[in-house]
């Protein structure tokens, strides 16, 4: 009897895990397909009509969280060809996260149910360039630069463009930071209940490059 119960419970856990993974795969594919449409000039601008406005006025259930840069050239709903209520977006220069950002992400995951988290950097990022070149900056801008400096230091001397190398490393480190963020995200990441991936948007082409090394589901 005990063995039968154990097998049943194990089967339920496996089925639930497979279902969750399928849902995460589907969410990521929606973003990839949306960006492909955008790059090809075939955006369909989904879920942006009056009926969607009325629907989302009653509540929201975004399928993904985007932690992105505040740069005006990276409008998330447009580059991913998504609609109202699809994406929960947290934006700061250099997508630097602090307590308010972390709380926002945890709210979207815990309360709104979004399980896919994308850290989205972009090429020619001014905040990253400042961290690489270390200029004198006024006011609180220095806090952004200081947060990105570790990424710039980690890729110093690496072949290729220093800023673009640092852009990718900054994304990688921010993914690592989120996966280790206790108590909510770290626990969810360990259980495979959330998927945290990194990507870089190309300002010149409109294409999003996904960083496979940041996606544990691909390892």
Z-matrix of the N, CA and C atoms (Angstrom, degrees):
N
C 1 1.474
C 2 1.528 1 111.44
N 3 1.353 2 114.85 1 -45.96
C 4 1.466 3 118.94 2 -178.90
C 5 1.518 4 111.08 3 -62.38
N 6 1.331 5 116.01 4 -41.38
C 7 1.462 6 119.85 5 179.49
C 8 1.521 7 111.38 6 -63.53
N 9 1.316 8 116.39 7 -38.60
C 10 1.466 9 121.04 8 179.84
C 11 1.526 10 110.25 9 -65.30
N 12 1.339 11 116.03 10 -41.80
C 13 1.465 12 120.31 11 178.78
C 14 1.532 13 110.34 12 -64.52
N 15 1.339 14 114.25 13 -42.26
C 16 1.459 15 119.06 14 179.69
C 17 1.520 16 110.70 15 -61.70
N 18 1.341 17 116.84 16 -44.61
C 19 1.464 18 120.27 17 -179.83
C 20 1.519 19 111.29 18 -63.17
N 21 1.318 20 116.58 19 -38.05
C 22 1.467 21 120.93 20 179.16
C 23 1.523 22 111.02 21 -65.47
N 24 1.327 23 115.83 22 -45.61
C 25 1.452 24 120.28 23 179.50
C 26 1.521 25 111.07 24 -64.10
N 27 1.325 26 115.87 25 -41.98
C 28 1.463 27 120.53 26 178.81
C 29 1.524 28 110.76 27 -61.36
N 30 1.323 29 116.11 28 -42.47
C 31 1.466 30 120.96 29 179.66
C 32 1.522 31 110.81 30 -63.01
N 33 1.331 32 116.78 31 -39.28
C 34 1.463 33 120.94 32 178.91
C 35 1.515 34 110.90 33 -65.25
N 36 1.333 35 116.93 34 -41.77
C 37 1.463 36 121.10 35 179.56
C 38 1.524 37 110.57 36 -63.17
N 39 1.321 38 115.82 37 -45.17
C 40 1.461 39 120.75 38 179.44
C 41 1.517 40 110.97 39 -62.20
N 42 1.337 41 116.69 40 -44.35
C 43 1.463 42 121.13 41 -179.93
C 44 1.520 43 111.37 42 -63.46
N 45 1.336 44 115.82 43 -41.97
C 46 1.468 45 120.12 44 178.99
C 47 1.514 46 111.00 45 -64.40
N 48 1.347 47 116.23 46 -42.47
C 49 1.455 48 121.25 47 179.20
C 50 1.520 49 111.43 48 -63.09
N 51 1.325 50 116.71 49 -42.39
C 52 1.465 51 121.63 50 179.43
C 53 1.518 52 110.85 51 -64.65
N 54 1.337 53 116.27 52 -39.61
C 55 1.460 54 120.78 53 178.99
C 56 1.519 55 110.95 54 -65.34
N 57 1.332 56 116.53 55 -41.04
C 58 1.469 57 121.12 56 -179.96
C 59 1.524 58 109.95 57 -65.37
N 60 1.344 59 116.02 58 -41.91
C 61 1.462 60 119.99 59 179.44
C 62 1.517 61 111.17 60 -64.51
N 63 1.314 62 116.30 61 -40.15
C 64 1.460 63 120.53 62 178.21
C 65 1.520 64 110.94 63 -62.27
N 66 1.330 65 116.47 64 -40.00
C 67 1.455 66 121.33 65 179.18
C 68 1.525 67 110.94 66 -65.05
N 69 1.339 68 116.55 67 -40.30
C 70 1.466 69 121.09 68 179.13
C 71 1.530 70 110.28 69 -67.70
N 72 1.319 71 116.75 70 -41.13
C 73 1.461 72 120.75 71 177.23
C 74 1.527 73 110.24 72 -60.25
N 75 1.330 74 115.58 73 -42.45
C 76 1.459 75 121.17 74 -179.34
C 77 1.527 76 111.23 75 -64.14
N 78 1.338 77 116.52 76 -41.56
C 79 1.457 78 120.96 77 179.99
C 80 1.526 79 110.82 78 -63.66
N 81 1.325 80 116.26 79 -43.70
C 82 1.462 81 120.04 80 179.45
C 83 1.525 82 110.59 81 -65.57
N 84 1.320 83 116.84 82 -38.94
C 85 1.459 84 120.69 83 179.17
C 86 1.526 85 111.22 84 -64.50
N 87 1.320 86 117.39 85 -35.88
C 88 1.467 87 120.37 86 177.64
C 89 1.521 88 110.69 87 -60.25
N 90 1.324 89 116.79 88 -40.18
C 91 1.460 90 120.40 89 178.69
C 92 1.527 91 111.11 90 -68.85
N 93 1.327 92 116.12 91 -42.98
C 94 1.463 93 119.88 92 -179.21
C 95 1.521 94 111.26 93 -64.72
N 96 1.317 95 116.87 94 -42.62
C 97 1.457 96 120.36 95 179.87
C 98 1.524 97 111.20 96 -67.84
N 99 1.342 98 116.06 97 -37.61
C 100 1.460 99 119.72 98 178.13
C 101 1.515 100 112.04 99 -64.70
N 102 1.332 101 117.38 100 -41.62
C 103 1.463 102 120.22 101 178.10
C 104 1.523 103 111.28 102 -67.18
N 105 1.322 104 116.33 103 -35.57
C 106 1.464 105 119.89 104 177.58
C 107 1.522 106 110.15 105 -62.38
N 108 1.325 107 116.98 106 -43.55
C 109 1.473 108 120.02 107 177.37
C 110 1.524 109 110.33 108 -61.07
N 111 1.322 110 116.31 109 -43.14
C 112 1.467 111 121.21 110 -178.72
C 113 1.523 112 110.81 111 -61.06
N 114 1.325 113 116.74 112 -47.25
C 115 1.472 114 121.23 113 -178.56
C 116 1.522 115 111.06 114 -63.18
N 117 1.324 116 116.25 115 -37.00
C 118 1.466 117 120.65 116 -178.05
C 119 1.529 118 113.39 117 -83.79
N 120 1.337 119 116.51 118 1.00
C 121 1.454 120 119.83 119 -179.27
C 122 1.507 121 113.43 120 72.47
N 123 1.343 122 116.25 121 26.63
C 124 1.461 123 121.45 122 -176.82
C 125 1.534 124 112.04 123 -118.42
N 126 1.314 125 117.13 124 29.13
C 127 1.465 126 120.61 125 -179.39
C 128 1.520 127 110.45 126 -58.16
N 129 1.324 128 115.62 127 140.31
C 130 1.471 129 119.95 128 -178.75
C 131 1.534 130 111.69 129 -107.33
N 132 1.333 131 116.69 130 -4.52
C 133 1.476 132 121.99 131 177.84
C 134 1.533 133 111.64 132 47.69
N 135 1.318 134 116.59 133 59.10
C 136 1.471 135 120.10 134 -174.03
C 137 1.521 136 113.56 135 -72.97
N 138 1.309 137 115.02 136 155.04
C 139 1.464 138 121.53 137 172.28
C 140 1.526 139 113.07 138 51.51
N 141 1.326 140 115.65 139 47.95
C 142 1.457 141 120.60 140 179.94
C 143 1.533 142 112.56 141 -127.52
N 144 1.329 143 116.54 142 16.51
C 145 1.459 144 119.75 143 -178.24
C 146 1.531 145 111.25 144 -96.44
N 147 1.301 146 116.38 145 -178.81
C 148 1.460 147 121.84 146 -175.03
C 149 1.532 148 111.48 147 -63.96
N 150 1.330 149 117.25 148 -33.41
C 151 1.465 150 119.59 149 179.36
C 152 1.522 151 110.53 150 -65.38
N 153 1.332 152 116.13 151 -37.26
C 154 1.466 153 119.69 152 178.23
C 155 1.533 154 110.54 153 -69.75
N 156 1.320 155 116.47 154 -35.62
C 157 1.465 156 120.05 155 176.79
C 158 1.527 157 109.74 156 -60.07
N 159 1.326 158 115.71 157 -46.05
C 160 1.465 159 119.80 158 -179.58
C 161 1.531 160 111.39 159 -67.14
N 162 1.316 161 116.03 160 -37.45
C 163 1.462 162 120.39 161 179.82
C 164 1.525 163 111.49 162 -64.35
N 165 1.335 164 116.69 163 -47.68
C 166 1.462 165 120.05 164 -176.99
C 167 1.524 166 112.64 165 -75.32
N 168 1.330 167 117.63 166 -15.50
C 169 1.466 168 119.75 167 175.57
C 170 1.525 169 110.80 168 -64.90
N 171 1.331 170 115.89 169 -23.12
C 172 1.466 171 120.74 170 -179.36
C 173 1.531 172 112.45 171 -85.28
N 174 1.328 173 116.45 172 -14.73
C 175 1.452 174 119.96 173 -179.09
C 176 1.516 175 110.77 174 158.99
N 177 1.317 176 115.96 175 167.86
C 178 1.452 177 119.65 176 -179.29
C 179 1.527 178 111.35 177 -127.77
N 180 1.332 179 115.01 178 149.51
C 181 1.454 180 121.31 179 175.99
C 182 1.533 181 107.94 180 -147.13
N 183 1.328 182 116.63 181 72.61
C 184 1.467 183 119.64 182 -179.17
C 185 1.524 184 111.34 183 -64.57
N 186 1.335 185 116.84 184 147.91
C 187 1.460 186 119.60 185 -179.09
C 188 1.528 187 112.13 186 -94.47
N 189 1.341 188 116.94 187 -9.19
C 190 1.461 189 119.66 188 179.54
C 191 1.526 190 110.30 189 -151.83
N 192 1.326 191 113.81 190 153.03
C 193 1.464 192 121.91 191 175.09
C 194 1.522 193 107.03 192 -110.67
N 195 1.327 194 116.62 193 129.10
C 196 1.458 195 121.03 194 177.21
C 197 1.520 196 108.46 195 -112.71
N 198 1.321 197 116.43 196 121.15
C 199 1.464 198 121.64 197 173.95
C 200 1.516 199 105.70 198 -103.31
N 201 1.329 200 116.17 199 102.03
C 202 1.451 201 119.84 200 -171.42
C 203 1.508 202 113.99 201 -127.63
N 204 1.320 203 114.10 202 175.70
C 205 1.459 204 121.57 203 178.04
C 206 1.529 205 109.45 204 -80.04
N 207 1.324 206 115.49 205 151.88
C 208 1.464 207 120.94 206 -179.39
C 209 1.522 208 113.11 207 -74.98
N 210 1.310 209 117.58 208 -6.40
C 211 1.469 210 122.32 209 -176.50
C 212 1.527 211 111.16 210 -47.73
N 213 1.321 212 115.45 211 129.87
C 214 1.468 213 120.99 212 -175.91
C 215 1.517 214 113.57 213 -66.52
N 216 1.330 215 116.22 214 -13.97
C 217 1.475 216 120.28 215 -178.65
C 218 1.527 217 112.86 216 -89.41
N 219 1.342 218 116.22 217 4.50
C 220 1.466 219 119.79 218 -178.10
C 221 1.532 220 110.27 219 -125.26
N 222 1.342 221 117.44 220 67.05
C 223 1.469 222 120.83 221 179.26
C 224 1.528 223 110.04 222 -78.55
N 225 1.298 224 116.35 223 109.81
C 226 1.464 225 121.17 224 -167.88
C 227 1.530 226 114.96 225 -58.87
N 228 1.343 227 117.72 226 -48.45
C 229 1.468 228 118.69 227 -178.85
C 230 1.527 229 111.64 228 -61.11
N 231 1.337 230 116.70 229 -32.13
C 232 1.458 231 119.98 230 -178.24
C 233 1.524 232 111.24 231 -74.93
N 234 1.343 233 117.76 232 -48.15
C 235 1.466 234 119.95 233 -175.34
C 236 1.528 235 112.05 234 -70.57
N 237 1.335 236 117.16 235 -21.56
C 238 1.464 237 120.52 236 176.11
C 239 1.526 238 111.76 237 -102.80
N 240 1.328 239 117.63 238 1.73
C 241 1.467 240 123.43 239 178.74
C 242 1.523 241 111.67 240 49.74
N 243 1.332 242 115.03 241 56.96
C 244 1.461 243 121.80 242 179.46
C 245 1.521 244 109.99 243 -118.27
N 246 1.332 245 116.25 244 175.02
C 247 1.452 246 120.21 245 -173.96
C 248 1.508 247 114.30 246 -117.87
N 249 1.321 248 114.93 247 -169.53
C 250 1.453 249 121.41 248 179.50
C 251 1.522 250 110.58 249 -61.99
N 252 1.313 251 116.24 250 131.42
C 253 1.455 252 120.74 251 176.42
C 254 1.515 253 115.32 252 80.08
N 255 1.334 254 118.03 253 2.57
C 256 1.459 255 120.50 254 -178.54
C 257 1.528 256 112.85 255 -82.52
N 258 1.336 257 116.27 256 -37.23
C 259 1.458 258 120.94 257 -173.11
C 260 1.525 259 111.28 258 -122.99
N 261 1.310 260 115.27 259 136.49
C 262 1.468 261 121.27 260 173.04
C 263 1.522 262 105.55 261 -102.16
N 264 1.330 263 116.48 262 116.17
C 265 1.455 264 120.59 263 -168.72
C 266 1.522 265 111.89 264 -115.29
N 267 1.338 266 114.61 265 129.70
C 268 1.465 267 122.16 266 175.14
C 269 1.525 268 106.69 267 -118.28
N 270 1.346 269 117.56 268 118.37
C 271 1.461 270 119.81 269 -174.35
C 272 1.527 271 112.06 270 -127.64
N 273 1.316 272 114.88 271 131.73
C 274 1.465 273 122.70 272 170.35
C 275 1.525 274 106.72 273 -143.65
N 276 1.314 275 118.00 274 161.56
C 277 1.462 276 120.89 275 177.68
C 278 1.524 277 109.11 276 -59.33
N 279 1.331 278 116.32 277 130.36
C 280 1.456 279 120.76 278 -178.72
C 281 1.511 280 113.06 279 68.27
N 282 1.353 281 116.73 280 15.13
C 283 1.479 282 124.53 281 -174.18
C 284 1.522 283 111.90 282 42.73
N 285 1.346 284 115.40 283 37.37
C 286 1.463 285 121.09 284 176.97
C 287 1.526 286 109.02 285 -71.68
N 288 1.329 287 116.95 286 130.25
C 289 1.461 288 121.23 287 -178.02
C 290 1.522 289 111.79 288 -107.13
N 291 1.317 290 114.95 289 140.76
C 292 1.460 291 121.68 290 172.66
C 293 1.527 292 106.98 291 -133.19
N 294 1.322 293 116.88 292 -165.75
C 295 1.458 294 120.29 293 -173.06
C 296 1.524 295 113.39 294 -57.39
N 297 1.319 296 117.95 295 -42.53
C 298 1.467 297 119.94 296 -179.62
C 299 1.530 298 110.86 297 -63.91
N 300 1.329 299 116.19 298 -40.33
C 301 1.462 300 120.31 299 178.61
C 302 1.520 301 110.89 300 -66.03
N 303 1.330 302 116.21 301 -45.36
C 304 1.465 303 119.90 302 179.66
C 305 1.523 304 111.29 303 -61.34
N 306 1.320 305 116.35 304 -42.12
C 307 1.458 306 119.89 305 178.00
C 308 1.512 307 111.69 306 -62.48
N 309 1.322 308 116.81 307 -38.08
C 310 1.463 309 121.14 308 178.62
C 311 1.517 310 111.24 309 -64.52
N 312 1.340 311 115.82 310 -43.10
C 313 1.463 312 120.58 311 179.20
C 314 1.528 313 110.61 312 -64.78
N 315 1.324 314 116.22 313 -44.59
C 316 1.464 315 120.14 314 179.31
C 317 1.520 316 111.58 315 -63.01
N 318 1.329 317 116.86 316 -36.68
C 319 1.464 318 120.65 317 176.60
C 320 1.522 319 110.68 318 -62.68
N 321 1.330 320 116.08 319 -45.35
C 322 1.467 321 119.73 320 -178.79
C 323 1.518 322 111.53 321 -65.05
N 324 1.341 323 116.22 322 -35.10
C 325 1.465 324 119.88 323 179.54
C 326 1.517 325 111.60 324 -77.54
N 327 1.312 326 116.45 325 -49.45
C 328 1.461 327 122.08 326 -172.79
C 329 1.526 328 112.45 327 -75.02
N 330 1.319 329 116.75 328 -44.15
C 331 1.467 330 121.15 329 -173.56
C 332 1.533 331 112.73 330 -94.66
N 333 1.332 332 116.45 331 -43.95
C 334 1.466 333 119.86 332 -175.54
C 335 1.520 334 113.10 333 -89.54
N 336 1.330 335 116.62 334 -16.86
C 337 1.463 336 119.41 335 173.55
C 338 1.512 337 116.94 336 88.64
N 339 1.335 338 118.25 337 11.29
C 340 1.468 339 120.31 338 177.93
C 341 1.526 340 109.44 339 -76.14
N 342 1.316 341 118.21 340 125.44
C 343 1.465 342 122.24 341 -174.64
C 344 1.518 343 113.79 342 -110.99
N 345 1.314 344 117.87 343 -11.03
C 346 1.461 345 121.27 344 175.89
C 347 1.522 346 108.65 345 -100.30
N 348 1.330 347 116.57 346 124.89
C 349 1.458 348 122.23 347 -179.92
C 350 1.526 349 108.21 348 -120.07
N 351 1.324 350 116.53 349 123.88
C 352 1.462 351 121.68 350 -179.45
C 353 1.524 352 109.82 351 -116.57
N 354 1.325 353 115.84 352 122.76
C 355 1.463 354 120.76 353 171.95
C 356 1.519 355 105.88 354 -91.71
N 357 1.327 356 117.02 355 115.14
C 358 1.461 357 121.89 356 -171.74
C 359 1.530 358 111.49 357 -115.61
N 360 1.327 359 115.76 358 105.88
C 361 1.457 360 120.75 359 172.09
C 362 1.517 361 109.88 360 -91.36
N 363 1.302 362 117.48 361 -176.59
C 364 1.463 363 119.64 362 176.04
C 365 1.518 364 110.51 363 -151.58
N 366 1.318 365 115.88 364 156.79
C 367 1.456 366 121.50 365 -179.92
C 368 1.529 367 110.16 366 -64.41
N 369 1.330 368 115.15 367 155.17
C 370 1.473 369 122.19 368 177.14
C 371 1.524 370 112.23 369 53.34
N 372 1.328 371 116.53 370 39.57
C 373 1.469 372 120.29 371 -179.64
C 374 1.530 373 110.32 372 -71.66
N 375 1.322 374 116.54 373 124.28
C 376 1.455 375 120.98 374 -178.11
C 377 1.510 376 113.48 375 -63.54
N 378 1.333 377 116.36 376 -38.65
C 379 1.462 378 119.98 377 -179.30
C 380 1.526 379 110.59 378 -65.74
N 381 1.328 380 116.42 379 -40.72
C 382 1.460 381 120.33 380 178.64
C 383 1.525 382 110.50 381 -68.77
N 384 1.335 383 116.93 382 -40.86
C 385 1.462 384 120.56 383 178.26
C 386 1.522 385 110.55 384 -59.98
N 387 1.322 386 116.90 385 -38.45
C 388 1.461 387 120.63 386 178.54
C 389 1.530 388 110.77 387 -65.18
N 390 1.336 389 116.56 388 -37.22
C 391 1.465 390 120.22 389 179.01
C 392 1.524 391 111.11 390 -69.13
N 393 1.328 392 116.24 391 -32.65
C 394 1.469 393 120.72 392 178.88
C 395 1.523 394 110.75 393 -73.67
N 396 1.325 395 116.30 394 -43.88
C 397 1.473 396 121.31 395 -174.31
C 398 1.518 397 114.03 396 -91.18
N 399 1.340 398 117.03 397 -14.11
C 400 1.463 399 124.98 398 177.36
C 401 1.532 400 112.53 399 48.57
N 402 1.333 401 117.82 400 63.02
C 403 1.464 402 120.23 401 175.77
C 404 1.531 403 110.58 402 -83.48
N 405 1.313 404 116.45 403 170.67
C 406 1.462 405 119.93 404 173.21
C 407 1.518 406 107.64 405 -80.79
N 408 1.322 407 116.71 406 129.05
C 409 1.454 408 120.73 407 -178.08
C 410 1.524 409 109.62 408 -128.95
N 411 1.331 410 116.96 409 152.06
C 412 1.467 411 119.55 410 -178.26
C 413 1.524 412 113.42 411 -86.58
N 414 1.304 413 115.49 412 159.46
C 415 1.454 414 122.62 413 168.86
C 416 1.511 415 115.57 414 55.51
N 417 1.337 416 114.75 415 -139.49
C 418 1.460 417 121.38 416 -173.93
C 419 1.526 418 113.64 417 -83.21
N 420 1.328 419 116.64 418 0.09
C 421 1.466 420 119.12 419 178.48
C 422 1.524 421 110.50 420 -59.35
N 423 1.318 422 116.10 421 -30.26
C 424 1.466 423 120.30 422 -178.49
C 425 1.534 424 111.70 423 -60.92
N 426 1.322 425 117.39 424 -28.51
C 427 1.469 426 119.05 425 179.76
C 428 1.533 427 110.82 426 -66.33
N 429 1.332 428 116.42 427 -34.37
C 430 1.458 429 120.14 428 177.07
C 431 1.526 430 110.23 429 -67.11
N 432 1.333 431 115.35 430 -46.62
C 433 1.459 432 120.34 431 -178.54
C 434 1.524 433 110.95 432 -61.54
N 435 1.319 434 116.27 433 -43.23
C 436 1.461 435 119.75 434 -179.67
C 437 1.528 436 112.01 435 -62.06
N 438 1.326 437 116.46 436 -33.72
C 439 1.470 438 119.95 437 179.66
C 440 1.525 439 112.01 438 -70.68
N 441 1.329 440 116.78 439 -26.84
C 442 1.466 441 121.45 440 -177.11
C 443 1.530 442 112.14 441 -93.90
N 444 1.322 443 117.32 442 -19.43
C 445 1.467 444 121.36 443 -177.46
C 446 1.529 445 114.53 444 -51.89
N 447 1.350 446 119.17 445 -41.15
C 448 1.479 447 118.33 446 179.61
C 449 1.527 448 113.08 447 -56.88
N 450 1.332 449 116.95 448 -36.18
C 451 1.463 450 120.70 449 178.12
C 452 1.524 451 110.32 450 -68.05
N 453 1.335 452 116.51 451 -42.20
C 454 1.458 453 121.01 452 178.74
C 455 1.523 454 110.90 453 -63.10
N 456 1.323 455 116.32 454 -39.01
C 457 1.462 456 120.95 455 179.73
C 458 1.524 457 110.95 456 -68.40
N 459 1.311 458 116.98 457 -37.18
C 460 1.462 459 120.95 458 -176.03
C 461 1.520 460 112.16 459 -65.88
N 462 1.340 461 117.79 460 -29.58
C 463 1.468 462 120.39 461 -177.69
C 464 1.524 463 112.62 462 -104.99
N 465 1.315 464 117.07 463 7.14
C 466 1.468 465 120.63 464 -179.52
C 467 1.531 466 109.60 465 -59.81
N 468 1.326 467 115.55 466 131.70
C 469 1.456 468 121.06 467 -179.72
C 470 1.508 469 114.35 468 85.95
N 471 1.314 470 117.60 469 -4.87
C 472 1.462 471 121.38 470 179.12
C 473 1.526 472 109.95 471 -72.77
N 474 1.302 473 117.22 472 145.39
C 475 1.464 474 121.26 473 178.74
C 476 1.522 475 110.43 474 -63.00
N 477 1.333 476 116.13 475 147.00
C 478 1.459 477 120.51 476 179.00
C 479 1.513 478 112.38 477 103.64
N 480 1.315 479 116.09 478 -173.28
C 481 1.455 480 121.77 479 -178.62
C 482 1.527 481 110.68 480 -72.62
N 483 1.321 482 116.02 481 126.49
C 484 1.463 483 121.24 482 -174.87
C 485 1.523 484 112.15 483 -62.34
N 486 1.327 485 116.67 484 -41.51
C 487 1.471 486 119.88 485 -178.26
C 488 1.526 487 110.60 486 -68.59
N 489 1.330 488 117.45 487 -46.15
C 490 1.461 489 119.78 488 -178.24
C 491 1.529 490 111.56 489 -66.61
N 492 1.322 491 117.01 490 -35.54
C 493 1.464 492 119.91 491 174.54
C 494 1.526 493 110.43 492 -61.88
N 495 1.331 494 115.48 493 -42.88
C 496 1.463 495 120.34 494 -178.91
C 497 1.530 496 111.48 495 -69.58
N 498 1.330 497 116.71 496 -33.77
C 499 1.472 498 120.35 497 176.79
C 500 1.531 499 110.09 498 -57.50
N 501 1.322 500 116.06 499 -48.68
C 502 1.466 501 120.38 500 -179.07
C 503 1.523 502 111.24 501 -67.35
N 504 1.344 503 116.36 502 -41.36
C 505 1.458 504 119.08 503 -179.09
C 506 1.525 505 111.01 504 -66.83
N 507 1.320 506 116.26 505 -35.09
C 508 1.462 507 120.51 506 177.09
C 509 1.526 508 110.43 507 -61.72
N 510 1.316 509 116.62 508 -41.99
C 511 1.465 510 121.18 509 176.89
C 512 1.527 511 110.33 510 -63.41
N 513 1.317 512 116.21 511 -46.75
C 514 1.471 513 120.00 512 -179.54
C 515 1.526 514 111.32 513 -58.05
N 516 1.328 515 116.10 514 -45.91
C 517 1.459 516 120.26 515 -177.67
C 518 1.519 517 111.61 516 -67.18
N 519 1.343 518 116.87 517 -34.19
C 520 1.459 519 119.82 518 178.46
C 521 1.526 520 111.41 519 -70.50
N 522 1.330 521 116.63 520 -33.65
C 523 1.463 522 120.37 521 174.22
C 524 1.528 523 109.41 522 -63.44
N 525 1.324 524 116.31 523 -46.16
C 526 1.468 525 121.10 524 178.75
C 527 1.532 526 110.49 525 -59.95
N 528 1.314 527 115.86 526 -41.22
C 529 1.468 528 121.07 527 -179.11
C 530 1.525 529 110.72 528 -61.79
N 531 1.323 530 116.85 529 -43.89
C 532 1.458 531 120.95 530 -179.54
C 533 1.528 532 111.50 531 -66.97
N 534 1.316 533 116.64 532 -39.11
C 535 1.465 534 119.76 533 -179.96
C 536 1.527 535 111.66 534 -65.70
N 537 1.318 536 116.12 535 -24.08
C 538 1.464 537 120.03 536 -178.79
C 539 1.528 538 112.26 537 -99.53
N 540 1.330 539 117.15 538 5.84
C 541 1.458 540 120.83 539 -174.47
C 542 1.531 541 110.89 540 -78.90
N 543 1.301 542 115.64 541 107.55
C 544 1.454 543 121.92 542 178.87
C 545 1.531 544 110.46 543 -86.40
N 546 1.336 545 118.10 544 152.28
C 547 1.466 546 126.18 545 0.64
C 548 1.524 547 113.43 546 -96.48
N 549 1.328 548 117.87 547 -16.11
C 550 1.465 549 119.85 548 -168.80
C 551 1.529 550 113.01 549 -79.17
N 552 1.336 551 117.52 550 -62.09
C 553 1.462 552 119.77 551 -172.09
C 554 1.515 553 113.03 552 -67.70
N 555 1.336 554 116.60 553 -38.47
C 556 1.467 555 119.26 554 -179.43
C 557 1.522 556 110.74 555 -60.15
N 558 1.314 557 116.64 556 -44.40
C 559 1.467 558 120.64 557 179.59
C 560 1.523 559 111.07 558 -64.61
N 561 1.338 560 116.57 559 -44.24
C 562 1.468 561 120.00 560 -179.93
C 563 1.529 562 110.86 561 -64.16
N 564 1.341 563 116.41 562 -39.68
C 565 1.459 564 120.39 563 -179.66
C 566 1.520 565 111.12 564 -65.44
N 567 1.330 566 116.74 565 -41.41
C 568 1.462 567 120.79 566 179.18
C 569 1.521 568 111.07 567 -61.68
N 570 1.315 569 116.48 568 -37.37
C 571 1.465 570 121.15 569 -178.24
C 572 1.535 571 112.56 570 -83.40
N 573 1.334 572 116.43 571 -7.41
C 574 1.455 573 119.63 572 -178.29
C 575 1.513 574 113.22 573 76.60
N 576 1.321 575 116.12 574 18.98
C 577 1.468 576 120.52 575 -178.05
C 578 1.522 577 112.27 576 -85.30
N 579 1.320 578 116.76 577 -19.35
C 580 1.460 579 120.77 578 173.00
C 581 1.519 580 108.30 579 -126.48
N 582 1.302 581 116.02 580 154.24
C 583 1.469 582 121.92 581 178.40
C 584 1.520 583 107.26 582 -122.32
N 585 1.310 584 116.53 583 120.89
C 586 1.463 585 122.06 584 -178.29
C 587 1.515 586 107.97 585 -115.14
N 588 1.318 587 117.12 586 116.71
C 589 1.464 588 121.57 587 -176.78
C 590 1.526 589 110.50 588 -128.86
N 591 1.325 590 115.48 589 159.56
C 592 1.457 591 121.07 590 179.47
C 593 1.511 592 112.08 591 -113.98
N 594 1.328 593 116.14 592 150.97
C 595 1.457 594 121.17 593 -179.87
C 596 1.527 595 109.06 594 -153.90
N 597 1.325 596 115.43 595 161.56
C 598 1.465 597 121.22 596 178.63
C 599 1.527 598 108.39 597 -132.20
N 600 1.323 599 115.62 598 127.35
C 601 1.467 600 122.09 599 178.36
C 602 1.520 601 109.37 600 -89.85
N 603 1.324 602 116.58 601 132.63
C 604 1.458 603 122.06 602 179.43
C 605 1.520 604 110.02 603 -92.47
N 606 1.319 605 116.45 604 113.58
C 607 1.467 606 120.73 605 -177.59
C 608 1.524 607 112.31 606 -62.16
N 609 1.324 608 117.12 607 -29.91
C 610 1.465 609 120.50 608 -175.62
C 611 1.519 610 113.56 609 -81.36
N 612 1.335 611 117.29 610 -28.98
C 613 1.468 612 120.00 611 -175.25
C 614 1.528 613 113.87 612 -113.28
N 615 1.326 614 116.93 613 -21.45
C 616 1.462 615 120.26 614 -176.51
C 617 1.518 616 113.31 615 86.10
N 618 1.336 617 116.80 616 -2.32
C 619 1.460 618 120.74 617 -176.81
C 620 1.525 619 111.60 618 -86.84
N 621 1.307 620 116.10 619 144.56
C 622 1.461 621 122.88 620 175.29
C 623 1.521 622 108.47 621 -99.26
N 624 1.337 623 115.30 622 123.61
C 625 1.469 624 120.88 623 176.01
C 626 1.522 625 108.44 624 -96.87
N 627 1.320 626 116.82 625 119.31
C 628 1.454 627 121.75 626 179.45
C 629 1.520 628 108.98 627 -86.70
N 630 1.312 629 117.29 628 135.44
C 631 1.452 630 122.33 629 -177.86
C 632 1.529 631 109.04 630 -94.37
N 633 1.339 632 118.12 631 99.38
C 634 1.464 633 121.62 632 -173.70
C 635 1.522 634 113.56 633 -59.68
N 636 1.346 635 116.07 634 -28.89
C 637 1.466 636 118.75 635 -178.80
C 638 1.523 637 112.77 636 -68.35
N 639 1.340 638 117.22 637 -13.73
C 640 1.454 639 120.29 638 179.47
C 641 1.529 640 112.33 639 -93.04
N 642 1.323 641 116.99 640 -8.28
C 643 1.463 642 121.24 641 -174.41
C 644 1.523 643 109.98 642 -100.80
N 645 1.312 644 117.20 643 101.44
C 646 1.460 645 121.29 644 -177.76
C 647 1.531 646 111.97 645 -63.05
N 648 1.318 647 116.75 646 -24.78
C 649 1.458 648 119.63 647 -179.51
C 650 1.526 649 111.32 648 -67.49
N 651 1.334 650 116.87 649 -17.92
C 652 1.459 651 120.93 650 -177.78
C 653 1.522 652 112.07 651 -95.43
N 654 1.345 653 116.55 652 -1.05
C 655 1.467 654 119.01 653 -176.17
C 656 1.520 655 110.50 654 -94.74
